Amino acid sequence: MPTSHTDDVVAIGRLQAAYADVVTRRAWAELGELFLPSAQVIVDTVTAPPVSLDGPDELGAFIGGAVERFDHFQFVILNAAIDLATDGDPDSARGRIFMCEIRHTTSGEWSTAYGLYQDDYRREDGAWKIAGRRYRSLARTGANEGVFGIPTDLPPFSR
Protein backbone atom coordinates (compact mmCIF):
# COMPACT_ATOMS: atom_id res chain seq x y z
CA MET A 1 0.00 0.00 0.00
CA PRO A 2 1.50 3.37 -0.97
CA THR A 3 2.25 5.83 1.81
CA SER A 4 1.28 9.48 1.89
CA HIS A 5 3.62 12.45 2.11
CA THR A 6 2.61 12.83 5.77
CA ASP A 7 3.26 9.15 6.51
CA ASP A 8 6.79 9.43 5.11
CA VAL A 9 7.59 12.68 6.95
CA VAL A 10 6.37 11.18 10.23
CA ALA A 11 8.33 7.95 9.64
CA ILE A 12 11.56 9.86 8.95
CA GLY A 13 10.93 12.12 11.95
CA ARG A 14 10.55 9.00 14.09
CA LEU A 15 13.83 7.67 12.62
CA GLN A 16 15.58 10.92 13.59
CA ALA A 17 14.10 10.74 17.11
CA ALA A 18 15.08 7.07 17.42
CA TYR A 19 18.69 8.02 16.62
CA ALA A 20 18.64 10.68 19.36
CA ASP A 21 17.24 8.11 21.80
CA VAL A 22 19.82 5.44 20.89
CA VAL A 23 22.72 7.88 21.30
CA THR A 24 21.41 9.26 24.60
CA ARG A 25 21.00 5.71 25.96
CA ARG A 26 24.35 4.63 24.42
CA ALA A 27 22.58 1.64 22.90
CA TRP A 28 25.10 1.22 20.07
CA ALA A 29 23.86 -2.22 19.02
CA GLU A 30 20.53 -0.62 18.02
CA LEU A 31 22.17 1.60 15.36
CA GLY A 32 21.89 -1.33 12.92
CA GLU A 33 18.11 -0.88 12.97
CA LEU A 34 18.45 2.77 11.92
CA PHE A 35 21.24 2.73 9.31
CA LEU A 36 21.75 0.79 6.11
CA PRO A 37 24.78 -1.50 6.50
CA SER A 38 26.50 0.41 3.67
CA ALA A 39 25.88 3.88 5.17
CA GLN A 40 28.90 6.15 5.14
CA VAL A 41 29.12 8.73 7.91
CA ILE A 42 31.47 11.71 7.73
CA VAL A 43 32.25 13.46 11.03
CA ASP A 44 33.74 16.95 10.76
CA THR A 45 34.46 18.54 14.14
CA VAL A 46 36.10 21.49 12.33
CA THR A 47 39.06 21.41 14.73
CA ALA A 48 40.37 18.05 13.47
CA PRO A 49 40.46 16.36 10.05
CA PRO A 50 37.11 14.78 9.05
CA VAL A 51 36.63 11.12 9.92
CA SER A 52 34.91 8.68 7.56
CA LEU A 53 33.02 5.74 9.09
CA ASP A 54 31.46 2.81 7.27
CA GLY A 55 28.23 1.40 8.63
CA PRO A 56 26.50 1.42 12.00
CA ASP A 57 29.09 -0.72 13.81
CA GLU A 58 31.98 1.66 13.05
CA LEU A 59 29.74 4.60 13.93
CA GLY A 60 28.76 3.08 17.28
CA ALA A 61 32.38 2.31 18.18
CA PHE A 62 33.42 5.86 17.25
CA ILE A 63 30.66 7.62 19.20
CA GLY A 64 30.99 5.22 22.12
CA GLY A 65 34.66 6.07 22.47
CA ALA A 66 33.98 9.80 22.14
CA VAL A 67 31.33 9.90 24.89
CA GLU A 68 33.02 7.50 27.30
CA ARG A 69 34.32 10.36 29.48
CA PHE A 70 30.82 11.73 30.10
CA ASP A 71 28.70 10.54 33.03
CA HIS A 72 25.80 12.49 31.54
CA PHE A 73 25.24 12.74 27.81
CA GLN A 74 21.99 13.81 26.17
CA PHE A 75 21.41 14.23 22.44
CA VAL A 76 18.72 16.83 21.67
CA ILE A 77 17.20 17.60 18.26
CA LEU A 78 16.67 21.35 18.03
CA ASN A 79 15.14 21.48 14.55
CA ALA A 80 14.77 19.19 11.57
CA ALA A 81 13.73 19.44 7.93
CA ILE A 82 12.88 16.66 5.48
CA ASP A 83 12.59 16.55 1.68
CA LEU A 84 10.94 13.54 0.08
CA ALA A 85 11.39 11.95 -3.34
CA THR A 86 14.95 13.13 -3.83
CA ASP A 87 15.67 13.24 -7.58
CA GLY A 88 12.11 12.00 -8.20
CA ASP A 89 12.71 8.67 -6.39
CA PRO A 90 9.84 8.01 -3.93
CA ASP A 91 12.13 5.76 -1.84
CA SER A 92 14.80 8.43 -1.39
CA ALA A 93 14.78 11.47 0.90
CA ARG A 94 17.16 13.93 2.49
CA GLY A 95 17.08 15.70 5.79
CA ARG A 96 18.83 18.15 8.02
CA ILE A 97 19.01 18.10 11.82
CA PHE A 98 20.28 20.92 14.00
CA MET A 99 21.18 19.37 17.34
CA CYS A 100 23.00 19.80 20.62
CA GLU A 101 24.68 17.50 23.08
CA ILE A 102 24.41 18.32 26.78
CA ARG A 103 27.44 16.77 28.48
CA HIS A 104 28.99 16.38 31.92
CA THR A 105 32.40 14.80 32.47
CA THR A 106 33.22 12.48 35.33
CA SER A 107 35.58 15.24 36.57
CA GLY A 108 32.62 17.64 36.98
CA GLU A 109 32.74 19.85 33.85
CA TRP A 110 29.64 20.78 31.85
CA SER A 111 29.75 21.51 28.13
CA THR A 112 27.39 21.75 25.19
CA ALA A 113 28.14 20.90 21.59
CA TYR A 114 26.02 22.14 18.68
CA GLY A 115 26.05 20.47 15.30
CA LEU A 116 24.41 19.88 11.96
CA TYR A 117 23.53 16.53 10.43
CA GLN A 118 22.85 16.34 6.69
CA ASP A 119 21.28 12.98 5.96
CA ASP A 120 20.31 10.82 3.03
CA TYR A 121 17.47 8.40 3.72
CA ARG A 122 16.39 5.29 1.84
CA ARG A 123 13.21 3.27 2.13
CA GLU A 124 13.91 -0.47 1.93
CA ASP A 125 11.32 -3.16 2.61
CA GLY A 126 8.86 -0.45 3.67
CA ALA A 127 11.12 1.11 6.34
CA TRP A 128 13.13 4.33 6.17
CA LYS A 129 16.79 4.10 7.16
CA ILE A 130 19.75 6.44 7.19
CA ALA A 131 21.70 5.77 3.98
CA GLY A 132 24.42 8.39 4.55
CA ARG A 133 25.22 11.16 6.97
CA ARG A 134 27.48 14.21 7.12
CA TYR A 135 28.03 15.81 10.52
CA ARG A 136 29.62 19.20 11.10
CA SER A 137 30.26 20.94 14.42
CA LEU A 138 28.71 24.41 14.67
CA ALA A 139 29.83 25.51 18.16
CA ARG A 140 31.02 24.19 21.51
CA THR A 141 31.17 25.44 25.08
CA GLY A 142 33.64 24.23 27.69
CA ALA A 143 37.33 23.41 27.34
CA ASN A 144 37.16 23.09 23.53
CA GLU A 145 34.86 26.05 22.98
CA GLY A 146 34.49 27.76 19.67
CA VAL A 147 31.92 29.04 17.22
CA PHE A 148 32.31 27.63 13.73
CA GLY A 149 29.16 28.97 12.06
CA ILE A 150 26.42 27.48 9.95
CA PRO A 151 27.47 26.57 6.40
CA THR A 152 26.17 29.09 3.88
CA ASP A 153 25.63 26.54 1.10
CA LEU A 154 22.73 24.60 2.67
CA PRO A 155 19.99 23.83 0.12
CA PRO A 156 16.42 24.96 0.79
CA PHE A 157 13.78 22.38 1.68
CA SER A 158 10.29 21.96 0.28
CA ARG A 159 7.34 23.21 2.29
N, C-alpha and C positions, 0 to 999 in steps of 0.2 A: 504494500500500500504506500503510495507516495506521501511524503511529509510536506507540511506547509512551511512557508518562510518562518513563521513564528515557532513551529516545532523545532526547526533547525537552529534558530537563534537561542532558544531555551536550552537545547541539548548542548550546544557549544558553551554557553554560559555555565551550565552545570559541570562540564569538563574543566573549564577554567577554575571553578570553585573547588572541584575535587583535587586539582593540583595543589591549590593553596592549603587544603586540608591535609593532604599527604605530606607536604613539606613541613607544616607546623607540627604534625604528629611524628615526623621523622620515620615514616612508614615506607622506606625506600623500596621494598619488595612490591608495593602496590603501583609503582610507576609504570610497570609493564602493562597495566590495564588502561593507562592513559596515553601512552606513546606507541607509535608503530615501532617495531623492532629496528627498522632502518633509519629512524629519525636521527638527524644530525642536529646537535645543539652547539651554538657558538656562544661563549661567555666572554664578554668584553667589559672588564672592570675599569677601563680607561687608564688606570695607573699601572697596569701590567699588560704584556702581550695577550691577545685573545687566545682562548683555549677552545679547541674543537673536541667534542665528545660524540661518540657514536652509540646511539641507543639508550634505553632507560637504565640499564645496569651501570654503564659508565657514568651516566648522569647522577644516579643515586650515590655511587661511590664518591664522586667529586663533591656533591653538595654535603654528603654526610661528613666528609673530612673537613669541609669549610665551616660547618656549624658545630663541630665537636666541642669547641671551647665555650659555647654558650649554654648556661643552665636554663635560660629562657629564650625561646626563639619563636616568633609569630610572623607568619607571612600574611599580609593584608592586601587585597585588591582594592585599589583606590578608584579606578575607572577602567572600563573595557569597551572596545568597539569590535564589531564583527561585520565582515562582508561575505556574503554567500556567492556561490556559483562563480568562483574565480575563473577567469578566462572562459566563461560559458559552461563550465563543468559543474553540474549540480552536486557532485560528490567532493568538491574542493571548496575550501573557504580560507580566509585569512583573518587574523585578528591582532589586536594590540591591547596590551595590559599595562597600565601604570600601577606600580605596586610599591610597598615599603615592607621592610623587615624591622621588627622591633626586637632588640637583642640585649641580653644581659650576660656578661661573662662571669665565670666562676670566681674571678677576682673582684667582682663588684662594680664593673663599669657598664653603663648603659650606652647604647648607640642605636642609630636608625640609619638604614640604607634605603635609598630610593632608586628604582630602576624601571626600565622599559623592556617588555617582552614583545617581540614581533613574531607572530606564529603563523605557520601554515597548518591547516587541518585537512584531514581526509576521512571521508566516510567509507568504511569497509564493513561488509556484513551487517549493514544497518546501524553501525555505531560510529560516532565521530571520535577521532583520535588526533593527537598532535603528531604531525608528519615532519615538522622541522621548527626550530626555534632559534631566534637571535636575541640575546640579552645584552643590554648595555646599561651600565651604572649611570645614574643622573646626578646623585649627590649622596654624601655620607656625613654623619655627625660622629663625634668621638675621636679616637686617636688617629684615624685615617681620614679625617674630614676633608671635604672638598665639594665644590659645586662644578659639575661638568656640563650642565645644560641639556636641553632637549634638542635632539637632532632637528635640523630645519628642513630636511628632505622627506618627512613622513607623508605618505599619500593620504588623500582624503578618503573617508568611508561613506558608503551609501546611507541614506536616511530612509 
